[in-house]
Amino acid sequence: MSAKLTNEEITRRGFLGWGFAVLAGMVSFAIFVLSTLRMPLPSLLPGKSGRFRIGRKADFPPGTARYFEEEQTYVFADTDGVFAISAVCTHLGCIVGKEERQFVCPCHGSYYDLSGKVKSGPAPKNLQWFKIVKTPGGRLVVERSKRVAPGTKYLV
């Protein structure tokens, strides 16, 4: 005796439940396959180095102000030494621009003095200062991964 299915035996609710179960199974299988294929890849890809060369001491006579766009860092020299300040606004990460006597965030209007101290605006903290070191070859290097207190300079 063979069983014959009729329209009355398959309900709409049963069909949709079966369909969602199949869909959930397919999605779970796809996630499993993609996770397995991704396993050999590194979780963290190498990014920009935390260090970058800026030149020799002679390249920074007092009064020098240079912007290193790729590193988003300003480097200044005065009679006391050379120092590096981040160009990344502490509010939402916009890049600040340098004007004659201040830094200005074009996104939300934060203002910083030339030492990176917040003058006004929504920025919660001062701009970061980075350590500058000299390599054995005589080149100056900014180490963005090493923060220093504002006012810390590489002495010339």
Sequence and secondary structure as in RCSB ss.txt:
>XXXX:A:sequence
MSAKLTNEEITRRGFLGWGFAVLAGMVSFAIFVLSTLRMPLPSLLPGKSGRFRIGRKADFPPGTARYFEEEQTYV
FADTDGVFAISAVCTHLGCIVGKEERQFVCPCHGSYYDLSGKVKSGPAPKNLQWFKIVKTPGGRLVVERSKRVAP
GTKYLV
>XXXX:A:secstr
      TTTS HHHHHHHHHHHHHHHHHHHHHHHHHHHTTS SS     SEEEEEEGGG  TT EEEETTTTEEE
EE SSEEEEEE B TTT  B EE SSEEE TTT  EEETTS EEESS  S   EEEEEE TTSEEEEEEEEEE T
T  EE 
